[in-house]
Amino acid sequence: MVVLESRRCISGSADGRPTSVLPDNTLEQDRSLAFQPRFAPAAEISFCTIAGHNVLFNKTDQTLFEINDIAAYIWCAVADGLGYEAILHELASQGLTPETAKAYIETAFQQWTSLGFMKAVAEPVADIHSDKAGLHQDIHVAGTSIRIRYATSLAPIVAPIFEHLEIRGLAPDAVLDVVEREGQIDLLRNGRWLFSCAHEEIATILKGQLLDEVLEGATYELALHAASLLRSDRMLLVCGRPGAGKTTLTLALIEAGFGFAGDDLALLNAQGHVTGVPFAPAVKAGAWKLVGAYRPDIRDFPIFRRPDRRRVRYPAPRGLVPALAYPVGWIVLLDRRPDAAAALTPVDPVSAMRWMLQEAYTQSRQLTTAGLEAIGRAIDHGRYYRLTYSRLEDAVDLLERTCR
């Protein structure tokens, strides 16, 4: 793929339009993103749009280079201080596959740096900030201990999101530094710079890194993309594609008396039992009004932004259950439809297994025989349904009557 050639940037497709959709949320994350260098436009290069054409102007030799819309977005995003991961999310939200988005970004960076249009920014190192660290948190989740040190004025609004995970006196497996520097936030792990983000993105970036720490440090056979709720000492797993209403249903079930084990990640062990990972749920702006009907305090929580620019709030979890491994009682796939009556339709075990595997993650990046057997044990002891619904209240009522 060529991004800049003969003073013109061209896209990989004939019309420059995206060709496929990347899921909004997935457990399979490219961990190499965390170690991409930061870039900044060179001072002598300016960007402008002339009669619908995107142009880079080199003040030094007075040359013009035309770039297409995707390259223009990448340039402007870098100029705004967005990092590699945030730009990748943005391109994915426009419809590019992960591979295509990475190719655009990496090719753009390579060509622009070789031409001197863009320069790599030196990585921050921990010791230049060590005397600035103030508040710190020691948290423990899924057998992994992490210390978070804050050298930022944002600490009072970010730290409460992880307050329910605090445990004092444990030796941390990793130390994360959240550092305010030159109008941005730097995140470092054990003294090594990971990435930078805007102030309003820090909560989602930090939560994502903690998720990575769990995925790499915990003991499990499979990590499942599912909400986990406890009822009668058995686990209800709620699966659903992004936008299916998993978080809103989870919060409504908690208010109805279900125990909260996790909103987005559940760890399956070799015995087929599940331990939830109880990070605070991320409630998107479009659901604030709906959630406010049973969590009026949603309005009291600060607003943050995800890398895909969606606004979110993190309400403090209620109904937390002990972080133990529980047998699976029910597996439910959400199928929300306008004007649909609430109904639970039993499905066959193979379909249930496919749901659980769709966005499952393993530390080896491959499904092992042990992992397959673990899912089989979970399936053997549970019941599995497709939940069709429109009204949240009807779905809650149906699950209350079913999960006994």
Contacts in CASP RR format, 6 or more apart in sequence:
PFRMAT RR
TARGET T0000
AUTHOR 0000-0000-0000
METHOD contacts of the structure
MODEL  1
MVVLESRRCISGSADGRPTSVLPDNTLEQDRSLAFQPRFAPAAEISFCTI
AGHNVLFNKTDQTLFEINDIAAYIWCAVADGLGYEAILHELASQGLTPET
AKAYIETAFQQWTSLGFMKAVAEPVADIHSDKAGLHQDIHVAGTSIRIRY
ATSLAPIVAPIFEHLEIRGLAPDAVLDVVEREGQIDLLRNGRWLFSCAHE
EIATILKGQLLDEVLEGATYELALHAASLLRSDRMLLVCGRPGAGKTTLT
LALIEAGFGFAGDDLALLNAQGHVTGVPFAPAVKAGAWKLVGAYRPDIRD
FPIFRRPDRRRVRYPAPRGLVPALAYPVGWIVLLDRRPDAAAALTPVDPV
SAMRWMLQEAYTQSRQLTTAGLEAIGRAIDHGRYYRLTYSRLEDAVDLLE
RTCR
1 12 0 8 1.000
1 103 0 8 1.000
1 104 0 8 1.000
1 107 0 8 1.000
2 10 0 8 1.000
2 107 0 8 1.000
2 111 0 8 1.000
3 9 0 8 1.000
3 10 0 8 1.000
3 67 0 8 1.000
3 71 0 8 1.000
3 104 0 8 1.000
3 107 0 8 1.000
3 108 0 8 1.000
3 111 0 8 1.000
3 112 0 8 1.000
4 65 0 8 1.000
4 67 0 8 1.000
4 71 0 8 1.000
4 108 0 8 1.000
4 111 0 8 1.000
4 112 0 8 1.000
4 115 0 8 1.000
7 63 0 8 1.000
7 64 0 8 1.000
7 65 0 8 1.000
7 66 0 8 1.000
8 65 0 8 1.000
8 66 0 8 1.000
8 67 0 8 1.000
9 54 0 8 1.000
9 65 0 8 1.000
9 66 0 8 1.000
9 67 0 8 1.000
9 68 0 8 1.000
9 71 0 8 1.000
9 72 0 8 1.000
10 68 0 8 1.000
11 68 0 8 1.000
11 69 0 8 1.000
11 70 0 8 1.000
11 71 0 8 1.000
11 104 0 8 1.000
12 100 0 8 1.000
13 19 0 8 1.000
16 68 0 8 1.000
16 69 0 8 1.000
16 70 0 8 1.000
18 94 0 8 1.000
18 95 0 8 1.000
18 96 0 8 1.000
18 100 0 8 1.000
19 95 0 8 1.000
19 96 0 8 1.000
19 97 0 8 1.000
19 100 0 8 1.000
20 95 0 8 1.000
20 96 0 8 1.000
20 97 0 8 1.000
21 95 0 8 1.000
22 92 0 8 1.000
22 93 0 8 1.000
22 95 0 8 1.000
22 96 0 8 1.000
22 97 0 8 1.000
22 98 0 8 1.000
22 101 0 8 1.000
23 241 0 8 1.000
23 242 0 8 1.000
23 359 0 8 1.000
24 93 0 8 1.000
24 242 0 8 1.000
24 243 0 8 1.000
24 308 0 8 1.000
25 225 0 8 1.000
25 242 0 8 1.000
25 264 0 8 1.000
26 225 0 8 1.000
26 359 0 8 1.000
27 215 0 8 1.000
27 223 0 8 1.000
27 224 0 8 1.000
27 225 0 8 1.000
27 265 0 8 1.000
27 359 0 8 1.000
27 360 0 8 1.000
27 361 0 8 1.000
28 359 0 8 1.000
28 361 0 8 1.000
29 212 0 8 1.000
29 215 0 8 1.000
30 98 0 8 1.000
30 102 0 8 1.000
31 212 0 8 1.000
31 216 0 8 1.000
33 84 0 8 1.000
33 85 0 8 1.000
33 88 0 8 1.000
33 195 0 8 1.000
34 85 0 8 1.000
34 189 0 8 1.000
34 194 0 8 1.000
34 195 0 8 1.000
34 209 0 8 1.000
34 212 0 8 1.000
35 194 0 8 1.000
36 83 0 8 1.000
36 84 0 8 1.000
36 85 0 8 1.000
36 195 0 8 1.000
37 120 0 8 1.000
37 121 0 8 1.000
37 123 0 8 1.000
38 83 0 8 1.000
38 84 0 8 1.000
38 120 0 8 1.000
38 121 0 8 1.000
38 123 0 8 1.000
38 195 0 8 1.000
38 196 0 8 1.000
39 78 0 8 1.000
39 109 0 8 1.000
39 112 0 8 1.000
39 113 0 8 1.000
39 118 0 8 1.000
39 119 0 8 1.000
39 120 0 8 1.000
39 121 0 8 1.000
40 78 0 8 1.000
40 79 0 8 1.000
40 81 0 8 1.000
40 118 0 8 1.000
40 119 0 8 1.000
40 121 0 8 1.000
41 47 0 8 1.000
41 75 0 8 1.000
41 78 0 8 1.000
41 79 0 8 1.000
41 117 0 8 1.000
41 118 0 8 1.000
42 116 0 8 1.000
42 117 0 8 1.000
42 118 0 8 1.000
42 119 0 8 1.000
44 58 0 8 1.000
44 59 0 8 1.000
44 60 0 8 1.000
45 56 0 8 1.000
45 57 0 8 1.000
45 58 0 8 1.000
45 59 0 8 1.000
45 116 0 8 1.000
45 117 0 8 1.000
45 118 0 8 1.000
46 56 0 8 1.000
46 57 0 8 1.000
46 59 0 8 1.000
47 54 0 8 1.000
47 55 0 8 1.000
47 56 0 8 1.000
47 57 0 8 1.000
47 72 0 8 1.000
47 75 0 8 1.000
47 76 0 8 1.000
47 79 0 8 1.000
48 55 0 8 1.000
48 57 0 8 1.000
49 55 0 8 1.000
49 72 0 8 1.000
53 66 0 8 1.000
54 66 0 8 1.000
54 67 0 8 1.000
54 68 0 8 1.000
54 69 0 8 1.000
54 71 0 8 1.000
54 72 0 8 1.000
55 64 0 8 1.000
55 65 0 8 1.000
55 66 0 8 1.000
55 67 0 8 1.000
56 64 0 8 1.000
56 65 0 8 1.000
56 66 0 8 1.000
56 67 0 8 1.000
56 75 0 8 1.000
56 117 0 8 1.000
57 63 0 8 1.000
57 64 0 8 1.000
57 65 0 8 1.000
58 64 0 8 1.000
58 65 0 8 1.000
58 117 0 8 1.000
67 75 0 8 1.000
70 91 0 8 1.000
70 96 0 8 1.000
70 104 0 8 1.000
71 104 0 8 1.000
71 108 0 8 1.000
73 87 0 8 1.000
73 90 0 8 1.000
73 91 0 8 1.000
73 94 0 8 1.000
74 87 0 8 1.000
74 91 0 8 1.000
74 104 0 8 1.000
74 105 0 8 1.000
74 108 0 8 1.000
75 108 0 8 1.000
75 112 0 8 1.000
77 83 0 8 1.000
77 86 0 8 1.000
77 87 0 8 1.000
77 90 0 8 1.000
78 87 0 8 1.000
78 118 0 8 1.000
81 184 0 8 1.000
81 196 0 8 1.000
81 198 0 8 1.000
82 90 0 8 1.000
82 197 0 8 1.000
82 198 0 8 1.000
82 307 0 8 1.000
83 195 0 8 1.000
83 196 0 8 1.000
83 197 0 8 1.000
84 105 0 8 1.000
84 195 0 8 1.000
85 195 0 8 1.000
85 205 0 8 1.000
85 307 0 8 1.000
86 197 0 8 1.000
86 201 0 8 1.000
86 307 0 8 1.000
87 105 0 8 1.000
88 98 0 8 1.000
88 101 0 8 1.000
88 102 0 8 1.000
88 105 0 8 1.000
88 307 0 8 1.000
89 306 0 8 1.000
89 307 0 8 1.000
89 308 0 8 1.000
90 307 0 8 1.000
90 308 0 8 1.000
90 309 0 8 1.000
91 100 0 8 1.000
91 101 0 8 1.000
91 104 0 8 1.000
91 105 0 8 1.000
92 98 0 8 1.000
92 101 0 8 1.000
92 308 0 8 1.000
93 308 0 8 1.000
93 309 0 8 1.000
96 104 0 8 1.000
109 118 0 8 1.000
112 118 0 8 1.000
113 119 0 8 1.000
113 120 0 8 1.000
123 192 0 8 1.000
123 193 0 8 1.000
124 179 0 8 1.000
124 181 0 8 1.000
124 186 0 8 1.000
124 188 0 8 1.000
124 193 0 8 1.000
125 188 0 8 1.000
125 191 0 8 1.000
125 193 0 8 1.000
126 177 0 8 1.000
126 188 0 8 1.000
126 190 0 8 1.000
126 191 0 8 1.000
126 192 0 8 1.000
127 191 0 8 1.000
129 151 0 8 1.000
129 177 0 8 1.000
129 179 0 8 1.000
129 181 0 8 1.000
129 186 0 8 1.000
129 188 0 8 1.000
132 151 0 8 1.000
132 179 0 8 1.000
133 149 0 8 1.000
133 150 0 8 1.000
133 151 0 8 1.000
133 177 0 8 1.000
134 149 0 8 1.000
134 150 0 8 1.000
134 151 0 8 1.000
134 155 0 8 1.000
135 149 0 8 1.000
135 150 0 8 1.000
135 155 0 8 1.000
135 156 0 8 1.000
135 159 0 8 1.000
136 147 0 8 1.000
136 148 0 8 1.000
136 149 0 8 1.000
136 150 0 8 1.000
137 147 0 8 1.000
137 148 0 8 1.000
137 150 0 8 1.000
137 159 0 8 1.000
137 162 0 8 1.000
137 163 0 8 1.000
137 166 0 8 1.000
138 145 0 8 1.000
138 146 0 8 1.000
138 147 0 8 1.000
138 166 0 8 1.000
138 167 0 8 1.000
138 168 0 8 1.000
138 169 0 8 1.000
138 170 0 8 1.000
138 172 0 8 1.000
139 145 0 8 1.000
139 146 0 8 1.000
139 147 0 8 1.000
139 148 0 8 1.000
139 162 0 8 1.000
139 165 0 8 1.000
139 166 0 8 1.000
139 167 0 8 1.000
139 210 0 8 1.000
140 146 0 8 1.000
140 165 0 8 1.000
140 166 0 8 1.000
140 167 0 8 1.000
140 170 0 8 1.000
141 165 0 8 1.000
141 210 0 8 1.000
141 214 0 8 1.000
141 277 0 8 1.000
141 278 0 8 1.000
141 279 0 8 1.000
141 323 0 8 1.000
142 214 0 8 1.000
142 217 0 8 1.000
142 218 0 8 1.000
142 220 0 8 1.000
142 267 0 8 1.000
142 275 0 8 1.000
142 276 0 8 1.000
142 277 0 8 1.000
142 323 0 8 1.000
143 217 0 8 1.000
143 218 0 8 1.000
143 219 0 8 1.000
144 173 0 8 1.000
144 213 0 8 1.000
144 214 0 8 1.000
144 217 0 8 1.000
144 218 0 8 1.000
145 167 0 8 1.000
145 170 0 8 1.000
145 171 0 8 1.000
145 172 0 8 1.000
145 173 0 8 1.000
146 172 0 8 1.000
146 173 0 8 1.000
146 174 0 8 1.000
146 175 0 8 1.000
146 176 0 8 1.000
146 210 0 8 1.000
146 213 0 8 1.000
147 172 0 8 1.000
147 174 0 8 1.000
147 175 0 8 1.000
147 176 0 8 1.000
148 159 0 8 1.000
148 162 0 8 1.000
148 176 0 8 1.000
148 178 0 8 1.000
148 206 0 8 1.000
149 175 0 8 1.000
149 176 0 8 1.000
149 177 0 8 1.000
149 178 0 8 1.000
150 158 0 8 1.000
150 159 0 8 1.000
150 178 0 8 1.000
151 177 0 8 1.000
151 178 0 8 1.000
151 179 0 8 1.000
151 180 0 8 1.000
152 158 0 8 1.000
152 178 0 8 1.000
152 179 0 8 1.000
152 180 0 8 1.000
152 185 0 8 1.000
152 202 0 8 1.000
153 180 0 8 1.000
154 178 0 8 1.000
154 180 0 8 1.000
154 185 0 8 1.000
154 199 0 8 1.000
154 202 0 8 1.000
155 178 0 8 1.000
157 302 0 8 1.000
158 178 0 8 1.000
158 202 0 8 1.000
158 203 0 8 1.000
158 206 0 8 1.000
160 316 0 8 1.000
161 203 0 8 1.000
161 207 0 8 1.000
161 280 0 8 1.000
161 314 0 8 1.000
162 206 0 8 1.000
162 210 0 8 1.000
162 279 0 8 1.000
162 280 0 8 1.000
163 316 0 8 1.000
164 278 0 8 1.000
164 280 0 8 1.000
164 316 0 8 1.000
164 317 0 8 1.000
164 320 0 8 1.000
165 278 0 8 1.000
165 279 0 8 1.000
173 213 0 8 1.000
173 217 0 8 1.000
174 189 0 8 1.000
174 190 0 8 1.000
174 213 0 8 1.000
175 189 0 8 1.000
175 190 0 8 1.000
175 191 0 8 1.000
176 187 0 8 1.000
176 188 0 8 1.000
176 189 0 8 1.000
176 206 0 8 1.000
176 209 0 8 1.000
176 210 0 8 1.000
177 186 0 8 1.000
177 187 0 8 1.000
177 188 0 8 1.000
177 189 0 8 1.000
177 191 0 8 1.000
178 185 0 8 1.000
178 186 0 8 1.000
178 187 0 8 1.000
178 202 0 8 1.000
178 206 0 8 1.000
179 185 0 8 1.000
179 186 0 8 1.000
179 187 0 8 1.000
179 188 0 8 1.000
180 186 0 8 1.000
180 199 0 8 1.000
183 199 0 8 1.000
184 196 0 8 1.000
184 197 0 8 1.000
184 198 0 8 1.000
184 199 0 8 1.000
185 196 0 8 1.000
185 197 0 8 1.000
185 198 0 8 1.000
185 199 0 8 1.000
185 201 0 8 1.000
185 202 0 8 1.000
185 205 0 8 1.000
186 193 0 8 1.000
186 195 0 8 1.000
186 196 0 8 1.000
187 193 0 8 1.000
187 194 0 8 1.000
187 195 0 8 1.000
187 196 0 8 1.000
187 197 0 8 1.000
187 202 0 8 1.000
187 205 0 8 1.000
187 206 0 8 1.000
187 209 0 8 1.000
188 194 0 8 1.000
189 209 0 8 1.000
194 209 0 8 1.000
195 205 0 8 1.000
197 205 0 8 1.000
197 307 0 8 1.000
198 305 0 8 1.000
200 303 0 8 1.000
200 304 0 8 1.000
200 305 0 8 1.000
201 304 0 8 1.000
201 305 0 8 1.000
201 306 0 8 1.000
201 307 0 8 1.000
202 304 0 8 1.000
203 302 0 8 1.000
203 304 0 8 1.000
203 312 0 8 1.000
203 314 0 8 1.000
204 282 0 8 1.000
204 304 0 8 1.000
204 305 0 8 1.000
204 306 0 8 1.000
204 307 0 8 1.000
204 312 0 8 1.000
205 307 0 8 1.000
207 279 0 8 1.000
207 280 0 8 1.000
207 282 0 8 1.000
207 314 0 8 1.000
210 279 0 8 1.000
211 264 0 8 1.000
211 265 0 8 1.000
211 277 0 8 1.000
211 279 0 8 1.000
214 223 0 8 1.000
214 265 0 8 1.000
214 267 0 8 1.000
214 277 0 8 1.000
215 223 0 8 1.000
215 361 0 8 1.000
215 363 0 8 1.000
216 363 0 8 1.000
217 363 0 8 1.000
218 267 0 8 1.000
219 269 0 8 1.000
220 267 0 8 1.000
220 268 0 8 1.000
220 269 0 8 1.000
220 275 0 8 1.000
221 268 0 8 1.000
221 269 0 8 1.000
221 270 0 8 1.000
221 272 0 8 1.000
221 362 0 8 1.000
221 368 0 8 1.000
221 370 0 8 1.000
221 371 0 8 1.000
221 374 0 8 1.000
222 267 0 8 1.000
222 268 0 8 1.000
222 356 0 8 1.000
222 357 0 8 1.000
222 360 0 8 1.000
222 361 0 8 1.000
222 362 0 8 1.000
222 367 0 8 1.000
222 371 0 8 1.000
222 374 0 8 1.000
222 375 0 8 1.000
223 265 0 8 1.000
223 266 0 8 1.000
223 267 0 8 1.000
223 268 0 8 1.000
223 360 0 8 1.000
223 361 0 8 1.000
223 362 0 8 1.000
224 237 0 8 1.000
224 239 0 8 1.000
224 265 0 8 1.000
224 266 0 8 1.000
224 267 0 8 1.000
224 268 0 8 1.000
224 274 0 8 1.000
224 356 0 8 1.000
224 359 0 8 1.000
224 360 0 8 1.000
225 239 0 8 1.000
225 240 0 8 1.000
225 264 0 8 1.000
225 265 0 8 1.000
225 358 0 8 1.000
225 359 0 8 1.000
225 360 0 8 1.000
225 361 0 8 1.000
226 237 0 8 1.000
226 238 0 8 1.000
226 239 0 8 1.000
226 240 0 8 1.000
226 246 0 8 1.000
226 264 0 8 1.000
226 265 0 8 1.000
226 266 0 8 1.000
226 331 0 8 1.000
226 356 0 8 1.000
227 237 0 8 1.000
227 238 0 8 1.000
227 246 0 8 1.000
227 247 0 8 1.000
227 249 0 8 1.000
227 250 0 8 1.000
227 262 0 8 1.000
227 263 0 8 1.000
227 264 0 8 1.000
227 266 0 8 1.000
228 235 0 8 1.000
228 236 0 8 1.000
228 237 0 8 1.000
228 238 0 8 1.000
228 261 0 8 1.000
228 262 0 8 1.000
228 266 0 8 1.000
228 274 0 8 1.000
228 276 0 8 1.000
229 235 0 8 1.000
229 236 0 8 1.000
229 238 0 8 1.000
229 250 0 8 1.000
229 253 0 8 1.000
229 254 0 8 1.000
229 258 0 8 1.000
229 259 0 8 1.000
229 260 0 8 1.000
229 261 0 8 1.000
229 262 0 8 1.000
230 236 0 8 1.000
230 258 0 8 1.000
230 259 0 8 1.000
230 260 0 8 1.000
230 261 0 8 1.000
230 321 0 8 1.000
230 326 0 8 1.000
231 258 0 8 1.000
231 259 0 8 1.000
231 330 0 8 1.000
231 403 0 8 1.000
231 404 0 8 1.000
232 403 0 8 1.000
232 404 0 8 1.000
233 326 0 8 1.000
233 327 0 8 1.000
234 326 0 8 1.000
234 327 0 8 1.000
234 328 0 8 1.000
234 329 0 8 1.000
234 330 0 8 1.000
234 403 0 8 1.000
235 261 0 8 1.000
235 266 0 8 1.000
235 273 0 8 1.000
235 274 0 8 1.000
235 326 0 8 1.000
235 327 0 8 1.000
235 328 0 8 1.000
235 329 0 8 1.000
235 330 0 8 1.000
236 253 0 8 1.000
236 258 0 8 1.000
236 329 0 8 1.000
236 330 0 8 1.000
236 331 0 8 1.000
236 332 0 8 1.000
236 399 0 8 1.000
236 403 0 8 1.000
237 266 0 8 1.000
237 274 0 8 1.000
237 328 0 8 1.000
237 330 0 8 1.000
237 331 0 8 1.000
237 332 0 8 1.000
237 356 0 8 1.000
238 246 0 8 1.000
238 249 0 8 1.000
238 250 0 8 1.000
238 332 0 8 1.000
238 334 0 8 1.000
239 246 0 8 1.000
239 331 0 8 1.000
239 332 0 8 1.000
239 333 0 8 1.000
239 334 0 8 1.000
239 355 0 8 1.000
239 356 0 8 1.000
239 358 0 8 1.000
240 246 0 8 1.000
240 333 0 8 1.000
240 334 0 8 1.000
240 355 0 8 1.000
241 334 0 8 1.000
244 334 0 8 1.000
244 335 0 8 1.000
244 336 0 8 1.000
245 287 0 8 1.000
245 334 0 8 1.000
245 336 0 8 1.000
246 263 0 8 1.000
246 264 0 8 1.000
246 334 0 8 1.000
247 263 0 8 1.000
247 264 0 8 1.000
247 281 0 8 1.000
247 282 0 8 1.000
247 283 0 8 1.000
247 284 0 8 1.000
247 287 0 8 1.000
248 283 0 8 1.000
248 287 0 8 1.000
248 290 0 8 1.000
248 291 0 8 1.000
248 392 0 8 1.000
249 334 0 8 1.000
249 392 0 8 1.000
249 395 0 8 1.000
249 396 0 8 1.000
250 260 0 8 1.000
250 262 0 8 1.000
250 263 0 8 1.000
250 281 0 8 1.000
251 281 0 8 1.000
251 283 0 8 1.000
251 291 0 8 1.000
251 294 0 8 1.000
251 295 0 8 1.000
251 315 0 8 1.000
252 294 0 8 1.000
252 392 0 8 1.000
252 393 0 8 1.000
252 395 0 8 1.000
252 396 0 8 1.000
253 396 0 8 1.000
253 399 0 8 1.000
254 260 0 8 1.000
254 317 0 8 1.000
254 318 0 8 1.000
254 319 0 8 1.000
255 294 0 8 1.000
255 295 0 8 1.000
255 318 0 8 1.000
256 396 0 8 1.000
256 400 0 8 1.000
257 319 0 8 1.000
258 403 0 8 1.000
259 319 0 8 1.000
259 320 0 8 1.000
259 321 0 8 1.000
260 278 0 8 1.000
260 317 0 8 1.000
260 318 0 8 1.000
260 319 0 8 1.000
260 320 0 8 1.000
260 321 0 8 1.000
261 274 0 8 1.000
261 275 0 8 1.000
261 276 0 8 1.000
261 278 0 8 1.000
261 321 0 8 1.000
261 323 0 8 1.000
261 326 0 8 1.000
262 276 0 8 1.000
262 277 0 8 1.000
262 278 0 8 1.000
262 279 0 8 1.000
262 317 0 8 1.000
263 278 0 8 1.000
263 279 0 8 1.000
263 280 0 8 1.000
263 281 0 8 1.000
263 282 0 8 1.000
263 317 0 8 1.000
264 277 0 8 1.000
264 279 0 8 1.000
264 281 0 8 1.000
264 282 0 8 1.000
265 276 0 8 1.000
265 277 0 8 1.000
265 279 0 8 1.000
266 274 0 8 1.000
266 275 0 8 1.000
266 276 0 8 1.000
266 277 0 8 1.000
267 274 0 8 1.000
267 275 0 8 1.000
267 276 0 8 1.000
267 277 0 8 1.000
268 274 0 8 1.000
268 371 0 8 1.000
268 374 0 8 1.000
268 375 0 8 1.000
268 378 0 8 1.000
269 275 0 8 1.000
269 325 0 8 1.000
269 374 0 8 1.000
270 370 0 8 1.000
270 371 0 8 1.000
270 373 0 8 1.000
270 374 0 8 1.000
271 325 0 8 1.000
271 374 0 8 1.000
271 377 0 8 1.000
272 327 0 8 1.000
272 328 0 8 1.000
272 374 0 8 1.000
272 375 0 8 1.000
272 376 0 8 1.000
272 377 0 8 1.000
272 378 0 8 1.000
272 381 0 8 1.000
273 325 0 8 1.000
273 326 0 8 1.000
273 327 0 8 1.000
273 328 0 8 1.000
273 378 0 8 1.000
274 325 0 8 1.000
274 326 0 8 1.000
274 327 0 8 1.000
274 328 0 8 1.000
274 378 0 8 1.000
275 323 0 8 1.000
275 324 0 8 1.000
275 325 0 8 1.000
275 326 0 8 1.000
276 323 0 8 1.000
278 317 0 8 1.000
278 320 0 8 1.000
278 323 0 8 1.000
280 314 0 8 1.000
280 315 0 8 1.000
280 316 0 8 1.000
280 317 0 8 1.000
281 314 0 8 1.000
281 315 0 8 1.000
281 317 0 8 1.000
282 306 0 8 1.000
282 312 0 8 1.000
282 313 0 8 1.000
282 314 0 8 1.000
283 291 0 8 1.000
283 298 0 8 1.000
283 312 0 8 1.000
283 313 0 8 1.000
283 314 0 8 1.000
283 315 0 8 1.000
284 310 0 8 1.000
284 311 0 8 1.000
284 312 0 8 1.000
285 303 0 8 1.000
285 310 0 8 1.000
285 311 0 8 1.000
285 312 0 8 1.000
288 298 0 8 1.000
288 299 0 8 1.000
288 313 0 8 1.000
290 392 0 8 1.000
291 298 0 8 1.000
291 315 0 8 1.000
292 298 0 8 1.000
292 299 0 8 1.000
295 315 0 8 1.000
297 315 0 8 1.000
298 313 0 8 1.000
298 315 0 8 1.000
301 313 0 8 1.000
301 314 0 8 1.000
301 315 0 8 1.000
301 316 0 8 1.000
302 313 0 8 1.000
303 311 0 8 1.000
303 312 0 8 1.000
303 313 0 8 1.000
304 311 0 8 1.000
304 312 0 8 1.000
304 313 0 8 1.000
304 314 0 8 1.000
305 311 0 8 1.000
305 312 0 8 1.000
306 312 0 8 1.000
327 378 0 8 1.000
327 381 0 8 1.000
327 382 0 8 1.000
328 378 0 8 1.000
328 379 0 8 1.000
328 381 0 8 1.000
328 382 0 8 1.000
329 381 0 8 1.000
329 382 0 8 1.000
329 383 0 8 1.000
329 403 0 8 1.000
330 382 0 8 1.000
330 383 0 8 1.000
330 384 0 8 1.000
330 385 0 8 1.000
330 402 0 8 1.000
330 403 0 8 1.000
331 352 0 8 1.000
331 355 0 8 1.000
331 356 0 8 1.000
331 378 0 8 1.000
331 379 0 8 1.000
331 382 0 8 1.000
331 383 0 8 1.000
331 384 0 8 1.000
331 385 0 8 1.000
332 344 0 8 1.000
332 384 0 8 1.000
332 385 0 8 1.000
332 386 0 8 1.000
332 387 0 8 1.000
332 399 0 8 1.000
333 347 0 8 1.000
333 352 0 8 1.000
333 355 0 8 1.000
333 384 0 8 1.000
333 385 0 8 1.000
333 386 0 8 1.000
333 387 0 8 1.000
334 387 0 8 1.000
334 389 0 8 1.000
335 386 0 8 1.000
335 387 0 8 1.000
335 388 0 8 1.000
335 389 0 8 1.000
336 388 0 8 1.000
336 389 0 8 1.000
336 390 0 8 1.000
337 388 0 8 1.000
337 389 0 8 1.000
337 390 0 8 1.000
338 390 0 8 1.000
339 390 0 8 1.000
340 388 0 8 1.000
340 389 0 8 1.000
340 390 0 8 1.000
341 388 0 8 1.000
341 389 0 8 1.000
341 390 0 8 1.000
341 394 0 8 1.000
342 387 0 8 1.000
342 388 0 8 1.000
342 389 0 8 1.000
342 390 0 8 1.000
342 391 0 8 1.000
342 394 0 8 1.000
342 395 0 8 1.000
342 397 0 8 1.000
342 398 0 8 1.000
343 387 0 8 1.000
343 388 0 8 1.000
343 389 0 8 1.000
343 398 0 8 1.000
344 385 0 8 1.000
344 386 0 8 1.000
344 387 0 8 1.000
344 398 0 8 1.000
344 399 0 8 1.000
344 402 0 8 1.000
345 385 0 8 1.000
345 386 0 8 1.000
345 388 0 8 1.000
346 383 0 8 1.000
346 384 0 8 1.000
346 385 0 8 1.000
347 384 0 8 1.000
347 385 0 8 1.000
347 386 0 8 1.000
349 376 0 8 1.000
349 379 0 8 1.000
349 384 0 8 1.000
351 384 0 8 1.000
352 379 0 8 1.000
352 384 0 8 1.000
353 375 0 8 1.000
353 376 0 8 1.000
353 379 0 8 1.000
355 384 0 8 1.000
356 375 0 8 1.000
356 378 0 8 1.000
357 367 0 8 1.000
357 375 0 8 1.000
360 367 0 8 1.000
362 368 0 8 1.000
362 371 0 8 1.000
385 402 0 8 1.000
387 395 0 8 1.000
387 398 0 8 1.000
387 399 0 8 1.000
389 395 0 8 1.000
389 398 0 8 1.000
END
